[in-house]
Amino acid sequence: STQKAQEAVYSGLKEAQSTLELKGGVIATADAAGGTIQQLSFVVSSALGGEAIDFTQPTEPLTATGIAIGTANKVVINYIDKDQTKNNLWWNVTKLGNDSGDYLLNGTEKYEITIGGSSNTTAPGNLLNALSGHLLTTNKTFTIQVVTPAGAVLTIERTTPAYIDKIMNLR
């Protein structure tokens, strides 16, 4: 029983060390008309500076779906609102500050994650394509889940304001 207890402690510690934390706000970028959000960006880091998390980017979809189906990404980002759930959205990463030269987030590294990183509304990775039919517009509460291979799910919940600016910080 001592060995089982020890295994449980080590398992919990590994999960805690692989947990992400949000650094700063969530930045929303609207389309040219300024009424629909086409891109969301936020910065993440390792919560305890522990286990490395593989942020290998998904391959951009071949069709204009905004969904990263059949790619090698280990981190999965999901979108949920009252109208829909979209799993495995396409995203890209920008490394900020310290960079060890790989896509393993560890130590003091910070990565900016952008969902819908294309400003072209016909591009495969655009958030408008992923949310077609129920776009992200005014007064809408939504949740972003960042699911890593190990560790807790980072859940980000925000509500869009009554007026959508071209670029906004969703606090």
MARBA-391019 format. One record per residue: residue number from 1; chain; x, y, z of N, C-alpha, C, O, CB in turn. Coordinates in steps of 0.1 Angstrom, whole numbers. Glycine has a CB too. Layout:
! MARBA-391019
[atom NUM 'A' [X Y Z] [X Y Z] [X Y Z] [X Y Z] [X Y Z]]
...
END
This chain:
! MARBA-391019
[atom 1 'A' [8 -12 0] [0 0 0] [9 13 0] [5 23 -5] [-9 0 12]]
[atom 2 'A' [20 12 6] [29 23 6] [34 27 -8] [35 38 -12] [42 21 15]]
[atom 3 'A' [37 16 -16] [41 18 -30] [30 25 -38] [32 34 -46] [46 5 -36]]
[atom 4 'A' [18 20 -36] [6 26 -43] [4 40 -40] [1 49 -48] [-7 18 -40]]
[atom 5 'A' [5 44 -27] [4 57 -22] [15 66 -29] [12 77 -33] [5 58 -7]]
[atom 6 'A' [27 61 -29] [38 68 -35] [36 70 -50] [39 81 -55] [52 60 -33]]
[atom 7 'A' [31 60 -57] [28 62 -71] [17 72 -73] [18 80 -83] [23 48 -77]]
[atom 8 'A' [7 73 -65] [-3 83 -66] [2 97 -64] [-2 106 -71] [-15 80 -56]]
[atom 9 'A' [11 99 -54] [17 112 -52] [25 116 -64] [24 127 -68] [26 111 -39]]
[atom 10 'A' [34 107 -69] [42 111 -81] [34 114 -93] [37 123 -101] [52 99 -84]]
[atom 11 'A' [23 106 -95] [14 108 -106] [7 122 -105] [7 130 -115] [3 98 -107]]
[atom 12 'A' [3 126 -93] [-3 139 -91] [7 150 -92] [3 161 -98] [-9 140 -77]]
[atom 13 'A' [19 148 -88] [29 158 -89] [33 160 -104] [34 172 -108] [42 154 -82]]
[atom 14 'A' [33 150 -112] [36 151 -126] [25 159 -133] [28 167 -142] [38 137 -132]]
[atom 15 'A' [13 156 -129] [2 163 -136] [2 178 -132] [0 186 -141] [-12 157 -131]]
[atom 16 'A' [5 181 -120] [5 195 -115] [17 202 -122] [15 214 -126] [7 196 -100]]
[atom 17 'A' [28 195 -124] [39 202 -131] [37 204 -146] [44 212 -152] [52 194 -129]]
[atom 18 'A' [27 197 -152] [25 198 -166] [13 208 -168] [8 209 -180] [21 185 -172]]
[atom 19 'A' [9 215 -158] [-3 224 -160] [1 238 -165] [12 243 -162] [-9 226 -146]]
[atom 20 'A' [-7 243 -174] [-5 256 -180] [-12 267 -172] [-21 264 -164] [-11 256 -194]]
[atom 21 'A' [-7 279 -173] [-14 291 -167] [-15 302 -178] [-6 303 -186] [-7 295 -154]]
[atom 22 'A' [-25 309 -177] [-27 321 -186] [-19 332 -181] [-20 335 -169] [-42 324 -187]]
[atom 23 'A' [-12 339 -190] [-4 351 -186] [-10 363 -194] [-8 364 -206] [11 349 -190]]
[atom 24 'A' [-18 371 -187] [-24 383 -193] [-38 380 -198] [-44 371 -194] [-15 387 -205]]
[atom 25 'A' [-42 388 -207] [-56 388 -212] [-58 380 -225] [-48 374 -230] [-61 401 -215]]
[atom 26 'A' [-70 379 -230] [-73 373 -242] [-76 384 -252] [-85 392 -250] [-85 363 -241]]
[atom 27 'A' [-68 384 -263] [-69 395 -273] [-78 389 -285] [-75 379 -290] [-56 399 -278]]
[atom 28 'A' [-89 397 -288] [-98 393 -299] [-95 403 -310] [-95 415 -308] [-112 393 -294]]
[atom 29 'A' [-94 398 -322] [-93 406 -334] [-106 403 -343] [-109 392 -346] [-80 402 -342]]
[atom 30 'A' [-112 414 -347] [-124 413 -354] [-121 414 -369] [-110 418 -373] [-134 424 -351]]
[atom 31 'A' [-131 410 -377] [-130 411 -392] [-130 426 -396] [-132 434 -387] [-141 403 -399]]
[atom 32 'A' [-129 428 -409] [-128 442 -414] [-141 450 -411] [-140 462 -408] [-125 442 -429]]
[atom 33 'A' [-152 443 -410] [-165 450 -408] [-166 453 -393] [-174 462 -389] [-176 441 -412]]
[atom 34 'A' [-158 447 -384] [-157 450 -370] [-169 445 -362] [-172 450 -351] [-157 465 -368]]
[atom 35 'A' [-176 434 -367] [-187 429 -360] [-186 415 -356] [-194 410 -348] [-199 431 -368]]
[atom 36 'A' [-176 408 -361] [-174 394 -358] [-159 391 -355] [-150 396 -362] [-179 385 -370]]
[atom 37 'A' [-157 383 -344] [-143 380 -340] [-138 369 -349] [-144 358 -351] [-142 376 -325]]
[atom 38 'A' [-126 371 -355] [-120 361 -364] [-108 355 -358] [-102 345 -364] [-117 367 -378]]
[atom 39 'A' [-103 360 -347] [-90 355 -342] [-90 358 -327] [-94 369 -322] [-78 362 -349]]
[atom 40 'A' [-85 348 -319] [-83 350 -304] [-68 346 -301] [-63 336 -306] [-92 340 -296]]
[atom 41 'A' [-62 355 -293] [-48 352 -289] [-46 353 -274] [-53 362 -268] [-38 362 -296]]
[atom 42 'A' [-38 345 -269] [-35 345 -254] [-21 339 -252] [-16 332 -260] [-46 338 -246]]
[atom 43 'A' [-15 343 -240] [-1 338 -237] [-2 328 -226] [-10 330 -216] [8 350 -233]]
[atom 44 'A' [5 317 -227] [5 306 -217] [20 304 -213] [29 306 -220] [-1 293 -222]]
[atom 45 'A' [21 299 -201] [34 294 -196] [32 282 -187] [20 279 -184] [42 305 -188]]
[atom 46 'A' [42 275 -183] [41 264 -174] [39 269 -160] [46 278 -155] [55 255 -175]]
[atom 47 'A' [29 264 -154] [24 269 -141] [35 267 -130] [37 276 -122] [12 261 -136]]
[atom 48 'A' [42 256 -130] [52 254 -119] [66 253 -125] [76 249 -118] [49 241 -112]]
[atom 49 'A' [68 256 -138] [81 255 -144] [86 240 -145] [98 238 -145] [91 263 -137]]
[atom 50 'A' [77 231 -145] [80 217 -144] [81 210 -158] [89 214 -166] [70 209 -136]]
[atom 51 'A' [73 199 -160] [73 191 -172] [71 199 -184] [63 208 -185] [63 180 -171]]
[atom 52 'A' [79 196 -195] [77 202 -208] [64 198 -214] [60 187 -213] [89 199 -217]]
[atom 53 'A' [58 208 -221] [45 205 -228] [48 207 -243] [53 218 -247] [34 214 -223]]
[atom 54 'A' [45 197 -251] [48 197 -266] [37 206 -273] [26 202 -274] [48 183 -271]]
[atom 55 'A' [41 218 -278] [33 227 -285] [36 226 -300] [36 236 -307] [34 241 -280]]
[atom 56 'A' [39 214 -305] [40 213 -320] [27 217 -326] [17 212 -323] [44 198 -324]]
[atom 57 'A' [29 226 -336] [17 232 -342] [9 222 -351] [16 214 -357] [21 245 -350]]
[atom 58 'A' [-4 224 -352] [-11 216 -361] [-8 220 -375] [-5 232 -378] [-26 216 -358]]
[atom 59 'A' [-10 211 -385] [-8 214 -399] [-21 222 -403] [-32 218 -399] [-6 201 -407]]
[atom 60 'A' [-19 233 -410] [-31 240 -415] [-40 232 -423] [-35 224 -432] [-26 253 -423]]
[atom 61 'A' [-53 232 -420] [-62 223 -428] [-62 226 -443] [-60 238 -447] [-76 225 -422]]
[atom 62 'A' [-65 216 -450] [-65 218 -465] [-78 224 -470] [-78 230 -481] [-63 205 -472]]
[atom 63 'A' [-88 223 -462] [-101 229 -466] [-104 240 -456] [-98 241 -445] [-112 219 -466]]
[atom 64 'A' [-113 249 -459] [-117 261 -451] [-126 257 -440] [-137 263 -438] [-123 271 -460]]
[atom 65 'A' [-121 248 -431] [-129 244 -419] [-125 250 -406] [-133 252 -397] [-129 229 -418]]
[atom 66 'A' [-112 254 -405] [-107 259 -393] [-104 248 -383] [-101 251 -371] [-116 269 -387]]
[atom 67 'A' [-106 235 -387] [-104 224 -378] [-91 217 -381] [-89 214 -393] [-116 214 -378]]
[atom 68 'A' [-83 213 -371] [-70 206 -374] [-71 191 -373] [-66 185 -365] [-60 211 -363]]
[atom 69 'A' [-78 186 -383] [-80 171 -383] [-68 164 -390] [-63 169 -400] [-93 167 -391]]
[atom 70 'A' [-64 153 -384] [-53 145 -390] [-39 152 -389] [-31 149 -398] [-56 143 -404]]
[atom 71 'A' [-37 160 -379] [-24 166 -378] [-16 160 -366] [-22 153 -358] [-25 181 -376]]
[atom 72 'A' [-4 164 -364] [5 159 -354] [5 166 -341] [13 164 -332] [19 157 -359]]
[atom 73 'A' [-4 176 -339] [-4 184 -327] [-8 176 -315] [-17 168 -315] [-13 196 -328]]
[atom 74 'A' [-1 178 -304] [-3 171 -291] [-13 179 -282] [-21 174 -275] [10 169 -283]]
[atom 75 'A' [-13 193 -283] [-22 201 -276] [-34 204 -285] [-33 207 -296] [-15 215 -272]]
[atom 76 'A' [-46 201 -279] [-59 203 -286] [-66 215 -280] [-67 216 -268] [-67 190 -285]]
[atom 77 'A' [-71 224 -288] [-79 235 -284] [-93 234 -288] [-96 232 -300] [-72 248 -289]]
[atom 78 'A' [-102 235 -279] [-116 233 -282] [-124 247 -279] [-119 254 -270] [-123 222 -273]]
[atom 79 'A' [-135 249 -286] [-143 261 -284] [-157 256 -281] [-162 247 -287] [-143 269 -297]]
[atom 80 'A' [-163 263 -271] [-176 259 -266] [-184 272 -264] [-179 281 -257] [-176 250 -253]]
[atom 81 'A' [-196 273 -269] [-206 283 -265] [-220 277 -264] [-221 265 -266] [-205 295 -275]]
[atom 82 'A' [-230 285 -262] [-243 279 -260] [-249 273 -273] [-258 265 -272] [-253 290 -256]]
[atom 83 'A' [-243 276 -285] [-248 271 -297] [-240 259 -303] [-245 251 -311] [-248 282 -307]]
[atom 84 'A' [-228 257 -298] [-219 247 -305] [-207 244 -296] [-203 250 -287] [-215 253 -318]]
[atom 85 'A' [-201 232 -300] [-188 228 -296] [-180 225 -308] [-184 217 -316] [-189 216 -286]]
[atom 86 'A' [-168 231 -309] [-159 228 -319] [-146 222 -313] [-139 229 -306] [-156 240 -328]]
[atom 87 'A' [-142 210 -317] [-130 204 -311] [-119 204 -321] [-121 204 -333] [-133 189 -308]]
[atom 88 'A' [-107 205 -315] [-94 205 -323] [-93 216 -333] [-91 214 -345] [-93 192 -330]]
[atom 89 'A' [-95 229 -328] [-94 241 -337] [-80 242 -342] [-70 237 -335] [-98 253 -330]]
[atom 90 'A' [-78 248 -353] [-65 251 -358] [-59 263 -351] [-66 273 -348] [-65 253 -374]]
[atom 91 'A' [-46 262 -347] [-40 273 -340] [-25 274 -344] [-20 264 -349] [-41 271 -324]]
[atom 92 'A' [-19 285 -340] [-4 286 -342] [2 292 -330] [-5 297 -321] [0 294 -355]]
[atom 93 'A' [15 291 -329] [22 295 -317] [33 305 -321] [40 303 -331] [28 283 -309]]
[atom 94 'A' [35 315 -313] [46 325 -314] [54 324 -301] [48 326 -290] [41 340 -317]]
[atom 95 'A' [67 322 -302] [75 320 -290] [79 335 -285] [83 343 -293] [88 312 -292]]
[atom 96 'A' [77 337 -272] [80 350 -266] [92 349 -257] [92 340 -249] [68 356 -259]]
[atom 97 'A' [101 359 -257] [112 359 -248] [121 347 -249] [126 344 -260] [107 359 -234]]
[atom 98 'A' [124 340 -238] [133 328 -238] [128 318 -248] [116 315 -248] [134 322 -224]]
[atom 99 'A' [137 312 -255] [133 302 -265] [144 291 -266] [155 295 -269] [130 308 -279]]
[atom 100 'A' [140 279 -263] [150 268 -263] [152 262 -277] [160 253 -278] [146 257 -253]]
[atom 101 'A' [145 267 -287] [147 263 -300] [138 251 -305] [139 247 -316] [161 259 -302]]
[atom 102 'A' [129 247 -296] [120 237 -299] [106 241 -296] [104 253 -293] [123 223 -292]]
[atom 103 'A' [96 233 -297] [82 236 -294] [78 230 -281] [66 227 -278] [73 231 -305]]
[atom 104 'A' [88 227 -272] [85 222 -259] [85 234 -249] [95 240 -246] [95 212 -254]]
[atom 105 'A' [73 237 -244] [71 248 -234] [76 243 -220] [70 234 -215] [56 253 -233]]
[atom 106 'A' [86 249 -215] [92 245 -202] [98 257 -195] [101 268 -202] [102 234 -204]]
[atom 107 'A' [101 256 -183] [108 266 -175] [101 280 -176] [90 281 -172] [122 268 -181]]
[atom 108 'A' [109 290 -180] [104 303 -180] [99 307 -194] [96 319 -197] [114 313 -176]]
[atom 109 'A' [97 298 -203] [92 301 -217] [78 306 -216] [70 301 -208] [94 290 -226]]
[atom 110 'A' [74 314 -226] [60 319 -228] [57 317 -243] [65 321 -251] [58 333 -223]]
[atom 111 'A' [45 312 -245] [41 310 -259] [28 318 -261] [18 317 -253] [39 295 -263]]
[atom 112 'A' [27 326 -272] [14 332 -276] [7 322 -285] [12 318 -296] [17 346 -283]]
[atom 113 'A' [-5 318 -281] [-13 309 -289] [-23 318 -297] [-30 326 -291] [-20 298 -281]]
[atom 114 'A' [-25 316 -310] [-34 323 -318] [-44 313 -324] [-39 304 -332] [-27 332 -328]]
[atom 115 'A' [-56 314 -322] [-67 306 -328] [-72 314 -339] [-77 325 -337] [-78 302 -318]]
[atom 116 'A' [-72 308 -351] [-77 316 -363] [-67 326 -367] [-70 337 -369] [-90 323 -360]]
[atom 117 'A' [-54 321 -369] [-43 330 -371] [-43 336 -385] [-33 344 -388] [-31 323 -369]]
[atom 118 'A' [-52 333 -394] [-52 339 -407] [-62 351 -407] [-73 350 -403] [-55 329 -417]]
[atom 119 'A' [-57 362 -413] [-66 374 -414] [-75 373 -427] [-83 381 -429] [-58 387 -414]]
[atom 120 'A' [-72 363 -435] [-79 361 -447] [-92 353 -444] [-90 341 -439] [-71 354 -458]]
[atom 121 'A' [-104 358 -447] [-116 350 -443] [-118 338 -451] [-126 329 -447] [-128 359 -445]]
[atom 122 'A' [-111 336 -462] [-112 323 -469] [-101 313 -466] [-100 302 -471] [-112 326 -484]]
[atom 123 'A' [-92 317 -457] [-81 309 -453] [-86 297 -444] [-95 299 -436] [-70 317 -446]]
[atom 124 'A' [-79 285 -445] [-84 274 -438] [-83 276 -423] [-92 270 -416] [-75 262 -441]]
[atom 125 'A' [-74 283 -417] [-73 285 -403] [-81 295 -396] [-79 298 -384] [-59 287 -399]]
[atom 126 'A' [-89 302 -404] [-97 313 -398] [-108 309 -389] [-115 299 -392] [-102 321 -410]]
[atom 127 'A' [-109 316 -378] [-120 312 -368] [-134 314 -374] [-143 307 -369] [-118 321 -355]]
[atom 128 'A' [-135 323 -383] [-149 325 -389] [-153 312 -396] [-165 308 -396] [-148 336 -400]]
[atom 129 'A' [-143 305 -403] [-147 292 -409] [-150 281 -399] [-159 274 -401] [-135 288 -418]]
[atom 130 'A' [-143 281 -388] [-145 270 -378] [-159 272 -371] [-166 262 -368] [-134 270 -367]]
[atom 131 'A' [-163 285 -370] [-176 287 -363] [-187 291 -372] [-197 297 -368] [-174 299 -353]]
[atom 132 'A' [-186 287 -385] [-196 291 -394] [-210 287 -390] [-212 276 -384] [-193 284 -408]]
[atom 133 'A' [-219 296 -392] [-233 294 -387] [-236 300 -374] [-247 306 -372] [-236 279 -386]]
[atom 134 'A' [-227 300 -365] [-228 306 -351] [-216 313 -348] [-208 309 -340] [-232 295 -340]]
[atom 135 'A' [-214 325 -354] [-201 332 -353] [-200 339 -339] [-210 340 -332] [-200 343 -364]]
[atom 136 'A' [-188 343 -336] [-185 349 -323] [-188 364 -325] [-179 371 -330] [-170 346 -318]]
[atom 137 'A' [-199 369 -320] [-203 383 -321] [-205 389 -307] [-200 384 -298] [-216 384 -330]]
[atom 138 'A' [-213 399 -307] [-216 407 -294] [-223 399 -284] [-231 390 -287] [-223 420 -297]]
[atom 139 'A' [-220 402 -271] [-227 397 -259] [-227 381 -259] [-238 376 -256] [-241 402 -259]]
[atom 140 'A' [-217 375 -263] [-217 360 -264] [-206 355 -254] [-195 359 -254] [-214 356 -278]]
[atom 141 'A' [-210 346 -245] [-201 339 -236] [-196 327 -243] [-204 319 -248] [-208 336 -223]]
[atom 142 'A' [-183 325 -242] [-177 313 -248] [-166 308 -239] [-161 315 -230] [-171 317 -262]]
[atom 143 'A' [-162 296 -242] [-151 289 -234] [-141 283 -244] [-145 277 -253] [-157 278 -225]]
[atom 144 'A' [-128 286 -241] [-117 279 -248] [-111 269 -238] [-108 273 -227] [-107 290 -253]]
[atom 145 'A' [-109 257 -243] [-102 247 -235] [-89 243 -242] [-89 240 -254] [-111 234 -233]]
[atom 146 'A' [-78 244 -234] [-65 240 -239] [-62 227 -232] [-59 227 -220] [-54 251 -237]]
[atom 147 'A' [-62 216 -240] [-61 203 -235] [-46 198 -238] [-43 197 -250] [-71 193 -241]]
[atom 148 'A' [-38 196 -228] [-25 191 -230] [-24 176 -228] [-34 170 -222] [-15 198 -220]]
[atom 149 'A' [-14 169 -233] [-13 155 -231] [-13 150 -216] [-18 139 -213] [0 149 -238]]
[atom 150 'A' [-7 158 -208] [-7 155 -193] [-10 169 -186] [-6 179 -191] [7 149 -188]]
[atom 151 'A' [-16 168 -175] [-19 180 -167] [-33 184 -168] [-41 178 -176] [-10 191 -172]]
[atom 152 'A' [-37 194 -161] [-51 199 -161] [-54 206 -173] [-45 212 -180] [-53 207 -148]]
[atom 153 'A' [-67 207 -177] [-71 214 -188] [-72 229 -184] [-77 233 -174] [-85 210 -193]]
[atom 154 'A' [-66 238 -193] [-67 252 -191] [-80 257 -197] [-82 256 -209] [-55 260 -197]]
[atom 155 'A' [-89 262 -188] [-102 267 -193] [-102 282 -192] [-100 288 -182] [-113 260 -184]]
[atom 156 'A' [-106 288 -203] [-106 303 -204] [-121 306 -208] [-125 302 -219] [-96 309 -215]]
[atom 157 'A' [-128 313 -200] [-142 317 -203] [-142 333 -204] [-137 340 -195] [-152 312 -192]]
[atom 158 'A' [-148 337 -214] [-149 352 -217] [-163 355 -222] [-170 346 -228] [-138 357 -226]]
[atom 159 'A' [-167 368 -222] [-179 372 -228] [-176 384 -237] [-169 393 -232] [-190 376 -217]]
[atom 160 'A' [-180 384 -249] [-177 395 -258] [-186 408 -254] [-197 406 -249] [-180 392 -273]]
[atom 161 'A' [-181 420 -256] [-188 432 -252] [-200 435 -262] [-202 428 -272] [-179 444 -252]]
[atom 162 'A' [-207 445 -259] [-219 449 -267] [-215 455 -280] [-223 456 -289] [-227 459 -259]]
[atom 163 'A' [-202 460 -281] [-197 465 -293] [-183 459 -296] [-175 458 -287] [-196 481 -293]]
[atom 164 'A' [-181 454 -308] [-169 447 -312] [-159 457 -319] [-162 462 -330] [-171 435 -321]]
[atom 165 'A' [-148 460 -313] [-137 468 -319] [-129 459 -327] [-130 447 -327] [-129 476 -308]]
[atom 166 'A' [-120 465 -336] [-111 458 -344] [-102 449 -336] [-100 437 -339] [-103 467 -353]]
[atom 167 'A' [-96 455 -325] [-88 447 -315] [-92 450 -301] [-93 462 -297] [-72 450 -317]]
[atom 168 'A' [-95 440 -293] [-100 442 -280] [-93 432 -270] [-89 421 -274] [-115 440 -279]]
[atom 169 'A' [-91 436 -257] [-87 428 -247] [-99 423 -239] [-106 431 -233] [-77 435 -237]]
[atom 170 'A' [-102 410 -240] [-114 404 -233] [-110 400 -219] [-104 390 -217] [-119 392 -241]]
[atom 171 'A' [-112 409 -210] [-108 407 -196] [-117 398 -189] [-115 395 -177] [-107 420 -189]]
END
